[in-house]
């Protein structure tokens, strides 16, 4: 895990393999169906506290916010209903800072 500038603390992020050739670009848009899974450790104990998932949806899902669907899950993958999955304002407001990288803020972390 890498300490990030994130409300998630330290993170490890996985992306769909369909973005491997564009991840280092200055700007990019990812295709529909792309998935990002972020394991996070909020309490600093080196354990996984949960998962933050982003799924790129069809072009009419939420075009104002690049059509991302957001989910929060427990460490074992159980979907949480708080916040309700979908267009989560808290997630959108943070990820908008990386609009040029299609809202994928962790692509610069090594």
C-alpha positions as CSV (number, residue, x, y, z in Angstrom):
1,X,0.0,0.0,0.0
2,X,1.0,3.6,-0.7
3,X,0.2,6.6,1.5
4,X,-2.0,8.8,-0.7
5,X,-3.6,12.2,-0.6
6,X,-6.9,10.5,-0.1
7,X,-9.6,10.2,2.4
8,X,-8.9,6.5,2.2
9,X,-5.5,6.6,3.9
10,X,-2.9,4.2,2.4
11,X,-4.1,2.5,-0.7
12,X,-3.4,-0.2,-3.3
13,X,-5.3,0.2,-6.6
14,X,-6.0,-2.2,-9.4
15,X,-7.3,-1.2,-12.8
16,X,-8.8,-3.2,-15.7
17,X,-6.1,-4.4,-18.0
18,X,-7.8,-2.5,-20.9
19,X,-6.2,0.7,-19.6
20,X,-2.5,-0.5,-19.3
21,X,-1.3,1.3,-22.4
22,X,-2.8,4.7,-21.5
23,X,-2.3,4.9,-17.7
24,X,0.9,7.0,-18.0
25,X,-0.5,9.5,-20.5
26,X,-1.1,13.2,-19.5
27,X,-4.8,12.9,-20.4
28,X,-7.0,10.0,-21.3
29,X,-10.5,8.6,-21.3
30,X,-11.1,4.9,-20.4
31,X,-13.6,2.7,-22.2
32,X,-17.0,1.7,-20.8
33,X,-16.6,-1.4,-18.5
34,X,-13.3,-0.2,-17.0
35,X,-13.1,-1.1,-13.3
36,X,-10.9,0.4,-10.6
37,X,-10.6,-1.3,-7.2
38,X,-8.9,0.5,-4.4
39,X,-8.0,-1.4,-1.2
40,X,-7.6,1.1,1.7
41,X,-6.2,1.2,5.2
42,X,-7.7,4.2,7.1
43,X,-6.4,3.3,10.5
44,X,-2.7,2.7,9.6
45,X,-2.5,-0.9,10.9
46,X,-1.4,-2.3,7.5
47,X,-4.7,-4.1,7.1
48,X,-7.4,-3.6,4.5
49,X,-10.3,-1.7,6.0
50,X,-12.4,-1.7,2.9
51,X,-12.7,-1.3,-0.9
52,X,-13.7,1.6,-3.0
53,X,-14.8,0.6,-6.5
54,X,-15.4,2.6,-9.7
55,X,-17.1,1.2,-12.7
56,X,-17.2,3.1,-16.0
57,X,-20.8,2.9,-17.2
58,X,-22.6,3.6,-20.5
59,X,-22.4,7.1,-22.0
60,X,-25.8,8.2,-20.7
61,X,-25.3,7.1,-17.1
62,X,-23.8,10.4,-15.7
63,X,-22.2,12.3,-18.6
64,X,-21.5,15.4,-16.4
65,X,-19.2,13.2,-14.3
66,X,-17.7,11.0,-16.9
67,X,-20.2,8.2,-16.3
68,X,-18.6,6.6,-13.3
69,X,-20.5,4.4,-10.8
70,X,-19.1,4.3,-7.3
71,X,-19.4,1.6,-4.6
72,X,-18.0,1.2,-1.1
73,X,-17.4,-2.4,0.1
74,X,-16.1,-4.1,3.2
75,X,-12.7,-5.8,3.1
76,X,-14.3,-9.1,2.1
77,X,-16.2,-7.5,-0.8
78,X,-19.6,-7.1,0.7
79,X,-21.5,-4.1,-0.9
80,X,-22.3,-1.3,1.5
81,X,-25.5,0.7,1.3
82,X,-24.1,3.7,3.2
83,X,-23.3,5.6,1.1
84,X,-25.7,4.2,-1.4
85,X,-23.8,2.9,-4.5
86,X,-24.1,4.9,-7.7
87,X,-23.4,8.6,-8.2
88,X,-21.9,9.3,-4.7
89,X,-21.4,13.0,-4.4
90,X,-18.4,12.7,-2.0
91,X,-16.6,10.5,-4.5
92,X,-17.4,12.7,-7.5
93,X,-16.3,15.9,-5.7
94,X,-12.9,14.4,-5.0
95,X,-12.3,12.6,-8.3
96,X,-13.2,15.7,-10.4
97,X,-9.7,16.9,-9.5
98,X,-8.5,14.3,-12.0
99,X,-10.9,15.0,-14.9
100,X,-8.0,15.0,-17.4
101,X,-7.3,11.4,-16.4
102,X,-11.0,10.4,-16.5
103,X,-11.4,10.8,-12.7
104,X,-8.7,8.1,-12.0
105,X,-6.7,9.9,-9.4
106,X,-4.4,7.1,-8.4
107,X,-2.8,6.5,-11.7
108,X,0.2,8.6,-10.7
109,X,0.9,6.6,-7.6
110,X,3.9,4.2,-7.6
